[in-house]
Amino acid sequence: MSGRAWFEFLSDEDLAFVRRFVLASGSLKEVAKLYGVTYPTIRLRLDRLITKIEVVEQHAEVSEFERLLRAQFADQKLSHETFKLLLSAHLKEQEKSHDQSESA
């Protein structure tokens, strides 16, 4: 992967979760106890983290901005509407820039 590695897109909170998960030998029940939440809550958090990592890795060849945008969306920090709007504007800018460089 060119650019940043998947773990660089994780927040400090995500990294702390991964650390606790590893130290608990991958036991979601143990992690749930450590956080004082239910197993389904931890399962949902892990699923979101998996999605975030998959999004970053699946889009390794796109721009840094797009990878970051997709990671923020996967982390539910952007609404679907905002994500689509920003991604569309970014892709239009890239297309415009590409067309200008070809005509030069």
QUINOR-V920643 format. One record per pair of residues at least 12 apart in sequence whose ideal C-beta (glycine too) atoms are under 10 Angstrom apart, sorted by the first residue. I is the first residue (numbers start at 0). J is the second residue. D is the distance in Angstrom with one decimal. If there is no record, write none. Layout:
((I	J	D) (I	J	D))
This chain:
((0	55	8.6) (0	56	7.0) (0	58	9.9) (0	59	4.3) (0	60	8.7) (0	66	9.6) (1	59	7.0) (1	60	7.6) (1	63	9.7) (2	55	9.7) (2	59	7.3) (2	60	9.2) (2	61	9.3) (2	62	8.8) (2	63	5.7) (2	66	7.1) (3	55	8.2) (3	59	9.6) (3	63	7.1) (3	66	7.4) (3	67	8.7) (3	70	9.8) (4	55	8.6) (4	56	9.4) (4	59	9.7) (5	51	8.3) (5	52	5.0) (5	53	8.8) (5	54	9.2) (5	55	4.7) (5	56	5.5) (5	59	8.8) (5	66	9.4) (5	70	8.8) (6	52	8.2) (6	55	9.1) (7	55	8.7) (7	66	9.8) (7	67	9.9) (7	70	9.5) (8	51	6.8) (8	52	7.9) (8	54	8.7) (8	55	5.0) (8	56	9.7) (8	66	7.0) (8	67	7.0) (8	69	8.9) (8	70	4.2) (8	71	8.8) (8	73	8.9) (8	74	8.6) (9	48	7.6) (9	51	7.2) (9	52	7.9) (9	55	9.0) (9	70	8.4) (9	74	8.8) (10	48	9.9) (10	51	9.4) (10	70	9.5) (10	71	10.0) (10	74	7.2) (10	76	9.1) (12	44	9.6) (12	74	9.7) (13	44	9.0) (13	47	9.1) (13	48	5.9) (13	51	7.4) (13	52	9.3) (13	70	10.0) (13	74	7.8) (16	30	7.6) (16	33	9.8) (16	34	8.4) (16	41	8.7) (16	44	6.5) (16	45	7.9) (16	47	10.0) (16	48	6.8) (17	45	9.4) (17	48	7.3) (17	52	9.8) (19	33	5.7) (19	34	7.8) (19	41	9.7) (20	33	9.5) (20	41	8.7) (20	44	9.5) (20	45	7.3) (20	48	8.9) (25	45	9.8) (26	41	9.8) (27	39	9.5) (27	40	9.8) (27	41	5.0) (27	42	6.0) (27	44	9.3) (27	45	6.7) (28	41	8.2) (29	41	9.4) (30	42	9.7) (30	44	8.7) (30	45	8.3) (31	44	9.6) (47	73	7.0) (47	74	6.9) (47	75	6.9) (48	73	8.8) (48	74	8.5) (49	73	9.3) (50	69	10.0) (50	70	9.8) (50	72	9.6) (50	73	4.9) (50	74	8.7) (50	75	9.6) (51	69	8.6) (51	70	5.7) (51	71	9.0) (51	72	9.0) (51	73	4.0) (51	74	5.4) (51	75	9.3) (52	70	8.8) (52	73	8.4) (53	69	9.9) (53	73	7.9) (54	66	8.1) (54	68	9.7) (54	69	4.6) (54	70	6.2) (54	71	9.8) (54	72	7.6) (54	73	4.5) (54	74	9.2) (55	67	8.9) (55	69	6.9) (55	70	5.4) (55	73	7.9) (57	69	8.5) (58	70	9.0) (61	86	9.9) (61	89	9.4) (61	90	9.5) (61	93	9.1) (62	89	7.4) (62	90	9.4) (62	92	9.7) (62	93	6.8) (64	85	8.8) (64	86	9.4) (64	89	5.9) (64	92	9.3) (64	93	9.0) (65	85	9.3) (65	86	6.8) (65	89	6.1) (65	90	8.0) (65	93	8.5) (68	81	9.5) (68	82	6.7) (68	85	5.8) (68	86	6.0) (68	89	7.0) (69	82	7.9) (69	86	8.0) (71	85	9.2) (72	85	9.0) (72	86	8.5))
